[in-house]
């Protein structure tokens, strides 16, 4: 029941595949790519960050069962996009490019985010 609560949200400016830095929490300072964005709860799963131990029962895929380390979700307010030009954390803005298409840009360097 805990994750089923719908959260009122603004525009989520981070996407799957973005390189982000964790700004707060146990994994503070960790960098990784976003594997999944959960829009309903404003959370994202980041590679190698916020690792938790999941206790698994034996099944066909894992005959022995045991304890498996896996990534848990992190609230997007605790993530910052890594600037593609400088490598530092930055905010995300939106601008019209030369072709007239709305694209995401890094606020610090003005560099377009692919």
Secondary structure, 3 states (H helix, E strand, C coil): CHHHCCCCCCCCCCCCCCEEEECCCCCCCCEEEEEEEECCCCEEEECCCCEEEEEECCCCCCCCCEEEEEECEEEHHHEEEECCCCCCEECEEEEECCCCCEEEEECCCCCECC
